[in-house]
Amino acid sequence: MFAVGVNSSEKDFIEAFKRPDAIFTGYVGQFVVKPLLGYIFGIIAVTVFGLPTPLGAGIMLVSCVSGAQLSNYATFLTDPPLAPLSIVMTSLSTATAVFVTPMLSLLLIGKRLPVDVVGMVSSILQIVIAPITAGLLLNRLFPRLCEAMRPFLPPLSVLDTACCVGAPLAININSVLSPFGLTVSLLIVAFHLSAFIAGYFLSGSLFHKAPDVKALQRTLSFETGMQSSLLALALANRFFQDPLVSVPPAISTVIMSLMGFALVMIWAKKKE
């Protein structure tokens, strides 16, 4: 997020707010399309594959949470001018998740989940607002210093992203290697793949006349396909007695990140 701030300006964020239709579409993708897909794959897990009901609930829980901050960096790597728009979308979904996530979990799973409002606001401030603001201020006050820093920021960001993917995998390796791990992993892959595709084609149909339609499609694909699986994992561990509920969020944390950045490499190569 600091790298995004260093490579952006205040005007970029002002321009992002001038696209309410795109912001609304991202919100629909995050809290309408994705929960519908989560419900479908949760039902498939139980009825078709015969998995325990808590695993189906875990898949649905993953679909109820807000967008992931990693989607902002993925957008920055593929379409830097749209990174501020992605940040606005993710911040909006995260800010409103304190109300929407409990409502969706009650609707899909039948369980009311209290969400830590103060904790989520604090998370937005620490992970998104503070580093971006620091980058923007540094870019305005010390442009030469920013020019000197820019070549080092991409490899540092990639290392940071690798830690974000590797740490959850190491912590939740038992879930991945559990007897249900392979089947749940395949269902999670199908869930995220469907979400990436839905976000891509939904935005393509709505904004086909926009001059930057392809960039919008990639941005909204990231926004729909990537969400805060760590929040789902925390909710599963705290509010569900059955430990199986936490298996899908744990696997999703890794799968979502790997799939998102695989798309970054594919789309970046196509642009070249």
C-alpha positions as CSV (number, residue, x, y, z in Angstrom):
1,M,0.0,0.0,0.0
2,F,3.0,2.3,0.6
3,A,4.2,1.5,-2.9
4,V,0.8,2.4,-4.3
5,G,0.9,5.7,-2.4
6,V,4.4,6.6,-3.7
7,N,3.3,5.9,-7.3
8,S,0.0,7.8,-7.0
9,S,-1.3,11.3,-6.4
10,E,-4.3,12.9,-4.7
11,K,-5.9,13.5,-8.1
12,D,-5.9,9.7,-8.8
13,F,-8.2,9.1,-5.8
14,I,-10.4,12.1,-6.7
15,E,-10.8,10.6,-10.2
16,A,-11.7,7.2,-8.6
17,F,-14.7,8.8,-6.7
18,K,-15.9,10.1,-10.0
19,R,-16.7,6.5,-11.1
20,P,-19.6,5.6,-8.7
21,D,-21.0,3.1,-11.3
22,A,-17.7,1.1,-11.2
23,I,-17.6,1.3,-7.4
24,F,-21.2,0.1,-7.1
25,T,-20.5,-2.8,-9.5
26,G,-17.5,-3.8,-7.4
27,Y,-19.7,-3.8,-4.3
28,V,-22.3,-5.9,-6.1
29,G,-19.6,-8.4,-7.1
30,Q,-18.3,-8.6,-3.6
31,F,-21.5,-8.9,-1.6
32,V,-24.1,-10.2,-4.1
33,V,-22.3,-12.3,-6.8
34,K,-19.7,-13.9,-4.5
35,P,-22.2,-14.9,-1.7
36,L,-24.4,-16.5,-4.3
37,L,-21.4,-18.5,-5.6
38,G,-20.4,-19.4,-2.1
39,Y,-23.9,-20.7,-1.3
40,I,-23.9,-22.8,-4.5
41,F,-20.5,-24.3,-3.8
42,G,-21.3,-24.9,-0.1
43,I,-24.4,-26.8,-1.2
44,I,-22.4,-28.8,-3.8
45,A,-19.8,-29.7,-1.1
46,V,-22.5,-31.3,1.1
47,T,-25.0,-32.8,-1.4
48,V,-22.7,-33.8,-4.3
49,F,-19.4,-34.7,-2.5
50,G,-21.0,-35.8,0.8
51,L,-18.7,-33.6,2.9
52,P,-19.7,-32.7,6.5
53,T,-22.1,-29.8,6.8
54,P,-19.5,-27.6,8.7
55,L,-17.3,-27.7,5.6
56,G,-20.1,-26.4,3.4
57,A,-20.7,-23.7,6.1
58,G,-17.1,-22.7,5.9
59,I,-17.2,-22.2,2.1
60,M,-20.3,-20.0,2.6
61,L,-18.5,-18.1,5.3
62,V,-15.6,-17.3,3.0
63,S,-18.1,-15.7,0.5
64,C,-19.6,-13.4,3.2
65,V,-16.5,-11.4,4.1
66,S,-15.2,-8.2,2.6
67,G,-12.6,-7.6,-0.2
68,A,-8.9,-8.4,0.3
69,Q,-6.3,-5.6,0.4
70,L,-4.1,-7.9,-1.8
71,S,-6.6,-7.1,-4.6
72,N,-5.4,-3.5,-4.5
73,Y,-1.8,-4.5,-5.0
74,A,-2.8,-7.0,-7.8
75,T,-4.5,-4.1,-9.6
76,F,-1.5,-1.9,-9.0
77,L,0.7,-4.5,-10.7
78,T,-1.5,-4.9,-13.8
79,D,-3.2,-1.5,-14.1
80,P,-1.6,1.2,-11.9
81,P,-4.0,4.0,-12.8
82,L,-6.9,2.0,-11.5
83,A,-5.2,1.1,-8.1
84,P,-7.0,4.0,-6.3
85,L,-10.3,2.8,-7.7
86,S,-9.6,-0.7,-6.3
87,I,-8.6,0.8,-3.0
88,V,-11.9,2.7,-2.7
89,M,-13.8,-0.5,-3.5
90,T,-12.0,-2.6,-1.0
91,S,-12.2,0.1,1.7
92,L,-16.0,0.5,1.2
93,S,-16.6,-3.3,1.4
94,T,-14.4,-3.6,4.5
95,A,-16.1,-0.6,6.2
96,T,-19.6,-1.9,5.6
97,A,-18.7,-5.6,6.3
98,V,-19.4,-4.9,10.0
99,F,-23.0,-4.9,9.0
100,V,-23.2,-6.9,5.8
101,T,-21.1,-9.9,6.8
102,P,-23.3,-10.8,9.9
103,M,-26.4,-10.3,7.7
104,L,-25.1,-12.6,5.0
105,S,-23.9,-15.2,7.4
106,L,-27.4,-15.3,9.1
107,L,-29.0,-15.6,5.7
108,L,-26.7,-18.3,4.2
109,I,-25.6,-20.2,7.2
110,G,-28.3,-19.4,9.8
111,K,-25.9,-18.1,12.4
112,R,-25.5,-14.5,13.5
113,L,-21.9,-13.5,13.7
114,P,-20.9,-10.3,15.7
115,V,-18.1,-8.5,13.9
116,D,-15.5,-6.4,15.7
117,V,-16.3,-2.9,14.4
118,V,-13.4,-1.2,16.1
119,G,-11.0,-3.9,14.9
120,M,-12.1,-3.6,11.3
121,V,-11.8,0.2,11.3
122,S,-8.4,-0.1,12.9
123,S,-7.4,-2.7,10.2
124,I,-8.4,-0.3,7.4
125,L,-6.4,2.6,9.0
126,Q,-3.3,0.5,9.6
127,I,-3.2,-1.6,6.4
128,V,-4.7,0.9,3.9
129,I,-5.1,4.5,4.9
130,A,-1.8,5.1,6.9
131,P,0.7,3.6,4.4
132,I,-1.0,5.2,1.3
133,T,-1.2,8.6,3.0
134,A,2.5,8.3,3.9
135,G,3.4,7.4,0.3
136,L,1.3,10.3,-1.1
137,L,2.9,12.8,1.4
138,L,6.4,11.6,0.6
139,N,5.7,11.8,-3.1
140,R,4.5,15.4,-2.7
141,L,7.1,16.7,-0.3
142,F,10.2,14.7,-1.4
143,P,9.7,13.7,-5.1
144,R,13.5,13.1,-5.6
145,L,13.6,10.7,-2.7
146,C,10.6,8.8,-4.2
147,E,12.3,8.6,-7.5
148,A,15.3,7.0,-5.8
149,M,13.0,4.5,-3.9
150,R,10.8,3.4,-6.7
151,P,13.2,0.8,-8.2
152,F,13.4,-1.0,-4.8
153,L,9.7,-1.0,-4.0
154,P,8.5,-3.8,-6.5
155,P,10.9,-6.5,-5.2
156,L,10.1,-5.5,-1.6
157,S,6.4,-5.6,-2.3
158,V,6.8,-9.1,-4.0
159,L,8.6,-10.3,-0.9
160,D,5.9,-8.9,1.4
161,T,3.2,-10.6,-0.8
162,A,5.1,-13.9,-0.6
163,C,5.0,-13.6,3.2
164,C,1.3,-12.8,3.1
165,V,0.7,-16.1,1.1
166,G,3.3,-18.3,2.8
167,A,2.5,-17.4,6.5
168,P,-1.2,-18.6,6.3
169,L,-0.1,-21.7,4.4
170,A,2.5,-22.6,7.1
171,I,0.0,-21.8,9.9
172,N,-2.9,-23.8,8.4
173,I,-0.9,-26.6,6.8
174,N,-2.8,-29.2,8.9
175,S,-6.1,-28.0,7.3
176,V,-4.7,-28.3,3.8
177,L,-3.4,-31.8,4.6
178,S,-6.6,-33.0,6.4
179,P,-8.6,-35.9,5.0
180,F,-11.0,-33.4,3.4
181,G,-8.2,-31.1,2.2
182,L,-8.0,-32.1,-1.5
183,T,-11.7,-32.0,-2.1
184,V,-12.2,-28.7,-0.3
185,S,-9.2,-27.3,-2.1
186,L,-10.7,-28.2,-5.5
187,L,-14.1,-26.6,-4.4
188,I,-12.3,-23.5,-3.2
189,V,-10.4,-23.3,-6.5
190,A,-13.7,-23.6,-8.4
191,F,-15.4,-21.0,-6.2
192,H,-12.6,-18.4,-6.7
193,L,-12.3,-19.2,-10.4
194,S,-16.0,-18.6,-10.8
195,A,-15.8,-15.3,-8.9
196,F,-12.8,-14.1,-11.0
197,I,-14.7,-15.0,-14.2
198,A,-18.0,-13.5,-13.0
199,G,-16.3,-10.2,-12.1
200,Y,-14.5,-10.0,-15.4
201,F,-17.5,-10.6,-17.6
202,L,-20.0,-8.6,-15.4
203,S,-17.9,-5.5,-15.8
204,G,-17.3,-6.2,-19.5
205,S,-21.0,-6.3,-20.2
206,L,-21.7,-3.1,-18.1
207,F,-18.7,-1.0,-19.2
208,H,-18.1,-2.2,-22.8
209,K,-18.2,1.4,-24.1
210,A,-15.6,2.6,-21.5
211,P,-12.2,3.5,-23.1
212,D,-10.4,1.5,-20.3
213,V,-12.8,-1.5,-20.3
214,K,-10.1,-4.2,-20.2
215,A,-8.4,-2.5,-17.2
216,L,-11.8,-2.2,-15.5
217,Q,-12.5,-5.9,-16.2
218,R,-9.2,-6.9,-14.6
219,T,-9.8,-4.6,-11.6
220,L,-13.3,-5.9,-10.9
221,S,-12.2,-9.4,-11.5
222,F,-9.6,-9.0,-8.7
223,E,-12.2,-7.3,-6.5
224,T,-14.8,-10.1,-6.9
225,G,-12.4,-13.0,-6.8
226,M,-10.2,-12.0,-3.8
227,Q,-11.6,-11.4,-0.3
228,S,-10.4,-11.3,3.3
229,S,-10.3,-15.1,4.0
230,L,-8.3,-14.4,7.1
231,L,-11.3,-12.5,8.5
232,A,-13.5,-15.6,7.7
233,L,-10.9,-17.8,9.4
234,A,-11.0,-15.6,12.5
235,L,-14.8,-15.7,12.6
236,A,-14.8,-19.5,12.1
237,N,-12.4,-20.1,15.0
238,R,-14.2,-17.7,17.3
239,F,-17.9,-18.4,16.7
240,F,-18.1,-22.0,15.5
241,Q,-17.6,-24.9,17.8
242,D,-16.8,-27.4,15.0
243,P,-13.2,-26.9,13.9
244,L,-14.1,-28.1,10.3
245,V,-15.7,-24.7,9.6
246,S,-12.3,-23.1,9.7
247,V,-10.8,-25.5,7.0
248,P,-12.3,-23.8,3.9
249,P,-11.2,-20.2,5.0
250,A,-7.7,-21.5,5.8
251,I,-7.3,-23.1,2.4
252,S,-9.0,-20.1,0.7
253,T,-6.4,-17.7,2.2
254,V,-3.7,-19.5,0.2
255,I,-5.7,-20.4,-3.0
256,M,-7.1,-16.9,-3.4
257,S,-3.7,-15.3,-3.2
258,L,-2.0,-17.8,-5.6
259,M,-4.8,-17.5,-8.1
260,G,-4.9,-13.7,-7.9
261,F,-1.2,-13.3,-8.5
262,A,-1.2,-16.0,-11.2
263,L,-3.7,-13.7,-13.0
264,V,-1.3,-10.8,-12.4
265,M,1.5,-12.6,-14.3
266,I,-0.8,-13.7,-17.1
267,W,-2.4,-10.3,-17.7
268,A,0.9,-8.4,-17.2
269,K,2.5,-10.6,-19.9
270,K,-0.4,-10.1,-22.3
271,K,0.0,-6.3,-21.9
272,E,3.7,-6.5,-22.8
